[in-house]
Amino acid sequence: MSNYENILFDISDGLATITLNRPDRLNALSNGMKADMLDAVRKIALPDSGVRALLITGNGRGFCAGADLAEGGLGAGTADPGANLMETYHPLLLELSELNIPVVSAVNGVAAGAGMSIAISADIVLASTSAYFLQAFVNIGLIPDAGSTYILPRLIGNAKAKAMMMLGEKVPAETALEWGMIYDVVEDEKLTDTASTLARKLASGPTQALNGIKQLIKGSMNNSYAEQLQAEAMTQRGAGRTTDCVEGVTAFLQKREANFTGR
């Protein structure tokens, strides 16, 4: 386990876990937390890290309450939030989005503002029954950022995304599930175990095939049908040459569980 001031970071059996760790501030995103997360993401991305999946969650009563408004001087009207986004948020968000492994988020309690953006940017989002999602920006006279205006309409459509952003109202976990924003809702006391089990399953899966799925889904939003068919063929060509594919087919024919190694 690495030592950070604002997060807990652990790598075990191919699974990296980042736990936002400012529970007294509902894990609000301070500059220090963003720097810690970026450093951890860069460690995960190293070719020799051995990481095959990432789980992100929050310590205490909430996942993340969004930006730490105690920093930055917004109330004085002299701050430049655009510069802050480009300097401290965008490097983290972009490098997180470029990880070639599955990312799971386990949302406990509040996921608001940029914290919500991080949560829903994961490939698979689990939430506890008491969790809720909030686009809080309009309540303090700001516009949604940290990728919210890109990710949210693609998950739930323009109509719901605009209403959620303009009204600034809480969306309970069950509603988020109904809207297609998240994958599943579990009882509060089962969230940690359920998310860990799911993330460990991904960490022991065919890593290159899982990354191929990520990249194909991402590309499909802008590709034509013909372009997507070609992308599938090229990605399948690479997957078919992996050791994991050989193992998977062999295990299927031998009627046993496959032992994927990520290669």
PyMOL commands that set and color helices and strands:
alter all, ss='L'
color gray80, all
select helices_A, chain A and resi 23-25+31-45+74-76+81-97+113-120+137-140+148-156+158-167+173-179+188-203+207-220+225-240+243-253
alter helices_A, ss='H'
color red, helices_A
select strands_A, chain A and resi 7-12+15-20+53-58+103-107+110-112+124-128+132-134+171-172+184-186
alter strands_A, ss='S'
color yellow, strands_A
deselect
rebuild
show_as cartoon
